[in-house]
Amino acid sequence: MQLSSKKKLNNGVMIPGLGFGVYQISREETGRAVGWAFEAGYRHIDTARFYDNEKEVGQAVRKSGLKREEIFVTTKLWNSDARAGRQKEAFAESLKDLNIEYIDLYLIHWPVENFISTWKILEEIYTAGLVRAIGVSNFQIHHLEILLAAAKVAPATNQIESHPYLTQKELREYCAAKEILCEAWSPLGGGRSLVLEEEILARLAGKYAKSPAQIVLRWDLQRGIIPLPKSAKRERIISNSQLYDFELSREEMAAIDDLNKNKRVGPDPDNFAF
Ligand code: A2P
């Protein structure tokens, strides 16, 4: 496993196993941060219509000097566009603002009420060849069961909140059985939680001469979930990608699993009002 390693989606498309998230990175900072991420070796950027920085992500992709096919870009359909029946328009707006020829992965951002009709439209977009893969985000098992019963194209990914306080064992096992790849948003617990202060992480960080954040991200790689860490700081962007020169033992993996409290730092997909 190395920074350039990829995983295969259920339609054969390859996705880099570590992504760089840009939620809450301001438009002013996004171009610089994504540029640093490319310099550090990330090739997978995760944005969304809602983050309001697609233009800046696209500019950074074009400025990188990398070939388009070397980079993997995800964006997401926002809830208000889904509710308003603006799915196709919103997709076209994302494509125009990114201005990078094509989008690799397009996701339903949250399971809003009409997600079945929205999924049908994502299937049309996919079948027309406008995007390389489609998936969902923040879907629980019961949402996925409804979706899979109606879908012609199975979602390639489910991007969920996951970190040591919310390991998502059941949902990840369900997704694995259905060949849906899981990605983790807020893999570090969102910065303000106490995840990174946990003693076991300090102990493992000492043992491997790594930071607690690197221990958590390595745990993600070894449990088979794609982490999407975000930072606006160059040093952290770099260190969050340096995960490939050590390996956690089975017991150490289990000790981090044991930190689970089913505790969210973000909204609950079964009870959100936006
Ligand atoms: P900053 O942008 O100041 O680096 P998550 O990805 O779990 O949502 O966490 C993101 C938050 O964690 C951001 O506020 C980010 O702040 C901070 N962060 C990112 N990388 C690290 C790190 N290696 N160590 C500590 N905090 C980090």
Residues whose N, C-alpha, C, O or C-beta is under 5 A from the ligand:
A	BS01	A2P	S186 P187 L188 G189 G190 G191 A213 L228 P229 K230 S231 A232 K233 R236
